[in-house]
Amino acid sequence: MKVAIALVSFSRNSAWFEVLFHGSVSEIEIQMSTTQHSIIAADLSLPLHQQAVVDLINGYAADPMGRGEPLSEEVLKNMVPGLRAQPMARVLLAFEGELPIGIAICFLGFSTFAAKPLLNIHDLAVREGYRGRGVGRRLLAAIEALARQNGCCKITMEVQEKNDPARILYESIGYAQVVHHPTTGGALFMSKSLG
């Protein structure tokens, strides 16, 4: 069993970061703490973490930058079992004390152009009332640590075109629209609903 610990300091806030490995990179624990907030890898077998995932994602869905309406009871009921069935899913939770205030749901994938793993941020949300306090930035730092420890070549995400606060944050830490070749323009995220 190999154990590696990385400690990182943030210039704006006093914080500690701990990344623990147990055997393989797929069994990663991330814990990040400041004086006010902690970020942990969710344990989806724990009812507290299950409820935090459902509540935070439902709040995100109801937000105009989500889809503007809460999720159906069926989706809420199936969310955690569905995530638990996805071996490449990685869920991070941000807490202030006992209150869940932020979430990141990511999936490990593979870049054929780089022949290396990648990490896709599928959902990133901070509870209303806690936005603008650095929680999203701390979640993104934890995501980056997770991606680096898994040997990922990049982190991908989608963002609403008019979500200016999120875009400003992402761009300030190095995210940009994907351009594979200057003559083809930027990549667009597309989707086809299957029901």
FINUSE-322891 format. One record per residue: x, y, z of N, C-alpha, C in turn; residue in one letter. Coordinates in steps of 0.02 Angstrom, whole numbers, padded with zeros to 5 digits, always signed. Example, Ala and Ser with C-alpha at 12.3 -4.5 7.8 and 13.67 -1.06 7.14 Angstrom:
+00660-00284+00390+00615-00225+00390+00660-00165+00390A+00642-00112+00354+00684-00053+00357+00645+00002+00394S
end
This chain:
+00043-00059+00000+00000+00000+00000+00045+00062+00000M+00036+00106-00050+00075+00167-00054+00035+00225-00027K+00068+00269+00008+00035+00328+00034+00076+00389+00014V+00045+00438-00018+00078+00500-00036+00038+00557-00008A+00072+00606+00020+00038+00664+00048+00066+00726+00016I+00022+00769-00008+00043+00833-00037+00013+00889+00004A+00054+00935+00025+00030+00993+00063+00037+01055+00019L-00017+01094+00014-00017+01152-00029-00042+01212+00012V-00010+01268+00006-00033+01330+00038-00063+01375-00015S-00115+01410+00003-00147+01457-00042-00127+01527-00021F-00113+01570-00070-00088+01636-00056-00140+01680-00022S-00203+01670-00036-00255+01714-00008-00281+01689+00059R-00284+01624+00069-00311+01596+00130-00264+01545+00158N-00262+01541+00223-00222+01488+00252-00261+01423+00244S-00231+01373+00215-00266+01310+00201-00218+01253+00201A-00243+01194+00211-00203+01135+00200-00239+01088+00154W-00200+01050+00119-00225+01004+00069-00193+00937+00083F-00230+00884+00082-00202+00818+00093-00230+00772+00040E-00187+00738+00004-00208+00690-00045-00179+00623-00024V-00222+00575-00009-00199+00510+00015-00215+00456-00036L-00167+00413-00049-00178+00357-00094-00178+00293-00055F-00223+00249-00073-00226+00183-00044-00222+00133-00101H-00162+00113-00119-00154+00062-00170-00153+00088-00241G-00208+00116-00264-00211+00138-00334-00241+00208-00337S-00230+00241-00394-00254+00309-00401-00330+00312-00405V-00363+00257-00415-00436+00259-00417-00465+00262-00347S-00425+00250-00296-00449+00252-00227-00417+00312-00192E-00438+00371-00213-00407+00432-00188-00452+00466-00136I-00422+00493-00085-00457+00533-00036-00430+00603-00041E-00473+00652-00044-00451+00721-00044-00484+00755+00015I-00445+00791+00052-00471+00831+00106-00438+00899+00104Q-00477+00951+00107-00450+01019+00105-00488+01058+00158M-00452+01098+00196-00484+01135+00249-00456+01205+00254S-00500+01252+00267-00479+01319+00287-00510+01330+00355T-00503+01388+00382-00532+01401+00447-00608+01397+00444T-00639+01406+00386-00711+01407+00380-00740+01347+00343Q-00706+01324+00291-00734+01273+00246-00690+01212+00243H-00722+01155+00231-00684+01094+00217-00710+01064+00152S-00666+01033+00115-00684+00998+00053-00661+00927+00061I-00706+00880+00049-00690+00809+00058-00715+00769-00002I-00684+00712-00012-00710+00665-00061-00771+00633-00030A-00827+00635-00064-00890+00608-00037-00885+00532-00031A-00914+00507+00022-00924+00435+00032-00998+00422+00021D-01016+00398-00038-01087+00392-00056-01122+00334-00021L-01088+00300+00025-01122+00252+00068-01149+00285+00131S-01128+00347+00144-01151+00384+00203-01214+00424+00188L-01267+00415+00228-01328+00452+00217-01318+00528+00216P-01274+00555+00258-01262+00627+00258-01235+00651+00191L-01189+00613+00162-01160+00632+00097-01211+00621+00041H-01250+00568+00046-01302+00555-00004-01351+00614-00006Q-01374+00636+00053-01422+00691+00056-01391+00756+00032Q-01327+00767+00047-01292+00827+00024-01289+00829-00052A-01274+00773-00083-01271+00769-00157-01339+00786-00186V-01391+00754-00162-01459+00765-00188-01480+00838-00179V-01470+00865-00119-01491+00933-00105-01453+00984-00147D-01387+00976-00151-01347+01025-00189-01360+01022-00264L-01367+00962-00291-01381+00956-00363-01451+00980-00379I-01499+00966-00335-01567+00990-00347-01569+01067-00343N-01532+01096-00296-01528+01169-00293-01496+01199-00355G-01444+01165-00379-01410+01187-00440-01457+01182-00500Y-01495+01128-00505-01542+01119-00560-01595+01174-00559A-01618+01194-00500-01670+01245-00494-01645+01315-00510A-01580+01326-00507-01550+01391-00521-01555+01407-00596D-01563+01470-00614-01564+01487-00686-01502+01464-00724P-01444+01459-00691-01384+01436-00724-01380+01359-00727M-01427+01326-00694-01435+01254-00701-01484+01243-00758G-01547+01230-00739-01598+01225-00792-01661+01263-00773R-01659+01295-00714-01715+01338-00694-01773+01303-00662G-01767+01239-00648-01820+01203-00614-01792+01144-00575E-01823+01126-00519-01798+01069-00480-01804+01004-00519P-01767+00955-00496-01769+00889-00527-01831+00850-00505L-01850+00801-00545-01909+00760-00529-01892+00713-00471S-01943+00690-00438-01934+00642-00382-01898+00579-00406E-01912+00557-00466-01879+00497-00493-01804+00509-00501E-01785+00567-00527-01714+00582-00535-01681+00588-00466V-01713+00621-00419-01685+00628-00352-01675+00559-00320L-01723+00515-00329-01719+00447-00300-01663+00406-00331K-01651+00415-00396-01602+00374-00432-01532+00404-00435N-01524+00466-00413-01460+00501-00421-01402+00465-00387M-01408+00453-00322-01352+00424-00285-01339+00351-00307V-01390+00309-00314-01375+00241-00339-01342+00243-00408P-01364+00290-00450-01334+00296-00516-01261+00317-00513G-01245+00365-00470-01176+00386-00461-01133+00329-00433L-01160+00293-00385-01123+00238-00355-01107+00183-00406R-01149+00177-00457-01139+00125-00509-01087+00147-00561A-01064+00209-00558-01016+00235-00607-00946+00232-00576Q-00905+00183-00596-00839+00176-00565-00791+00235-00577P-00804+00275-00627-00759+00331-00641-00785+00397-00611M-00839+00395-00574-00866+00455-00542-00824+00475-00482A-00814+00539-00474-00779+00568-00417-00821+00626-00393R-00839+00625-00329-00883+00676-00300-00846+00710-00243V-00843+00776-00245-00814+00816-00192-00868+00858-00161L-00866+00865-00095-00915+00906-00059-00879+00958-00018L-00906+01019-00018-00881+01074+00023-00930+01084+00081A-00903+01091+00141-00944+01101+00200-00922+01164+00236F-00970+01198+00267-00955+01248+00317-00984+01220+00382E-00940+01197+00425-00963+01159+00483-00996+01095+00458G-01059+01085+00477-01096+01026+00456-01140+01039+00394E-01141+01101+00370-01185+01119+00314-01150+01109+00247L-01178+01066+00203-01149+01060+00136-01162+01123+00095P-01108+01153+00068-01116+01217+00033-01090+01215-00039I-01059+01160-00059-01034+01157-00128-01022+01085-00149G-01022+01075-00214-01014+01007-00241-00979+01010-00309I-00940+00958-00321-00911+00947-00387-00921+00873-00403A-00953+00859-00459-00960+00790-00482-00919+00785-00547I-00870+00741-00546-00823+00734-00602-00821+00662-00624C-00799+00652-00686-00791+00585-00714-00724+00580-00748F-00687+00527-00731-00624+00513-00766-00641+00488-00835L-00605+00513-00884-00613+00492-00953-00544+00481-00984G-00541+00484-01050-00478+00471-01085-00473+00516-01145F-00415+00548-01153-00402+00590-01212-00365+00548-01264S-00396+00536-01321-00363+00499-01374-00307+00539-01406T-00314+00606-01407-00262+00648-01437-00199+00649-01395F-00205+00639-01329-00147+00639-01285-00130+00568-01260A-00175+00521-01270-00168+00452-01244-00156+00452-01169A-00195+00494-01135-00191+00500-01062-00260+00510-01033K-00268+00497-00969-00333+00511-00937-00348+00586-00937P-00412+00602-00931-00435+00670-00921-00489+00668-00867L-00503+00726-00839-00556+00730-00789-00607+00781-00813L-00670+00761-00819-00723+00806-00840-00763+00827-00778N-00771+00893-00771-00815+00920-00719-00885+00920-00747I-00927+00876-00722-00996+00872-00747-01040+00923-00711H-01032+00929-00646-01070+00977-00606-01023+01012-00558D-01030+01077-00553-00994+01117-00503-01042+01169-00479L-01058+01167-00415-01109+01213-00389-01093+01233-00317A-01110+01295-00302-01104+01320-00234-01173+01345-00213V-01192+01326-00152-01257+01346-00125-01265+01422-00126R-01325+01444-00146-01340+01515-00146-01328+01542-00076E-01300+01601-00071-01283+01631-00007-01210+01618+00012G-01178+01570-00021-01107+01554-00008-01064+01569-00069Y-01094+01595-00122-01057+01611-00183-01016+01674-00171R-00960+01679-00206-00916+01737-00199-00872+01734-00138G-00870+01678-00103-00829+01671-00042-00769+01625-00053R-00755+01606-00115-00697+01564-00128-00710+01490-00127G-00773+01469-00116-00788+01398-00113-00778+01364-00181V-00802+01396-00234-00792+01369-00301-00719+01363-00319G-00680+01414-00301-00608+01413-00315-00574+01356-00277R-00595+01344-00215-00566+01289-00177-00587+01221-00206R-00649+01215-00228-00670+01153-00261-00628+01141-00324L-00617+01194-00362-00577+01187-00423-00505+01168-00407L-00477+01193-00353-00409+01173-00332-00407+01100-00313A-00459+01076-00278-00463+01005-00260-00471+00962-00322A-00510+00985-00371-00519+00949-00434-00452+00944-00470I-00416+00999-00472-00351+00998-00506-00302+00950-00472E-00302+00949-00406-00259+00902-00369-00279+00830-00386A-00344+00816-00389-00368+00750-00406-00346+00731-00477L-00353+00777-00524-00333+00764-00593-00258+00751-00598A-00218+00791-00565-00145+00781-00567-00126+00714-00537R-00156+00696-00482-00139+00633-00449-00161+00573-00490Q-00209+00582-00535-00230+00528-00580-00195+00530-00647N-00145+00573-00654-00106+00577-00716-00145+00606-00774G-00195+00647-00760-00236+00675-00814-00198+00728-00852C-00211+00732-00917-00179+00782-00960-00219+00847-00960C-00283+00844-00940-00323+00905-00940-00387+00894-00900K-00419+00950-00885-00484+00951-00853-00532+00984-00902I-00590+00954-00912-00639+00983-00957-00703+01000-00919T-00741+01046-00947-00804+01066-00917-00846+01102-00969M-00908+01113-00952-00951+01157-00991-00974+01212-00944E-00990+01270-00972-01015+01326-00932-01066+01363-00974V-01118+01387-00941-01168+01426-00977-01136+01489-01005Q-01151+01505-01067-01121+01562-01101-01131+01627-01062E-01189+01635-01029-01204+01697-00993-01189+01693-00918K-01155+01641-00896-01137+01635-00826-01070+01671-00815N-01074+01738-00817-01013+01779-00814-00972+01768-00751D-01002+01764-00691-00960+01754-00631-00920+01689-00635P-00951+01635-00658-00915+01571-00664-00861+01576-00718A-00877+01605-00774-00828+01610-00829-00767+01652-00807R-00780+01706-00771-00724+01747-00746-00680+01706-00699I-00711+01668-00654-00672+01625-00609-00632+01574-00649L-00664+01538-00693-00629+01486-00731-00571+01514-00772Y-00584+01569-00806-00531+01600-00847-00474+01626-00803E-00489+01649-00743-00436+01676-00699-00388+01622-00676S-00408+01558-00679-00363+01505-00658-00342+01460-00716I-00352+01484-00778-00322+01451-00835-00368+01412-00881G-00433+01410-00867-00479+01377-00913-00493+01422-00973Y-00503+01392-01031-00517+01430-01092-00558+01386-01139A-00592+01419-01186-00628+01381-01237-00577+01340-01276Q-00595+01278-01291-00551+01234-01327-00546+01254-01400V-00485+01262-01425-00472+01274-01495-00419+01223-01516V-00439+01174-01556-00392+01122-01577-00346+01147-01632H-00373+01189-01676-00333+01218-01730-00361+01287-01745H-00318+01337-01753-00342+01406-01762-00390+01416-01821P-00385+01375-01872-00427+01386-01931-00498+01357-01922T-00508+01315-01870-00574+01283-01862-00618+01316-01810T-00592+01364-01773-00631+01398-01722-00633+01357-01658G-00671+01382-01610-00675+01350-01545-00723+01291-01545G-00710+01244-01501-00754+01187-01493-00818+01207-01458A-00873+01177-01477-00938+01188-01446-00960+01124-01411L-00995+01132-01355-01023+01074-01321-01092+01061-01351F-01104+01000-01374-01167+00984-01405-01198+00924-01369M-01263+00916-01375-01298+00863-01340-01359+00842-01382S-01376+00778-01376-01438+00752-01406-01475+00713-01353K-01535+00735-01336-01574+00702-01285-01600+00634-01312S-01595+00584-01269-01620+00517-01288-01682+00498-01247L-01714+00548-01220-01777+00533-01186-01783+00560-01119G
end
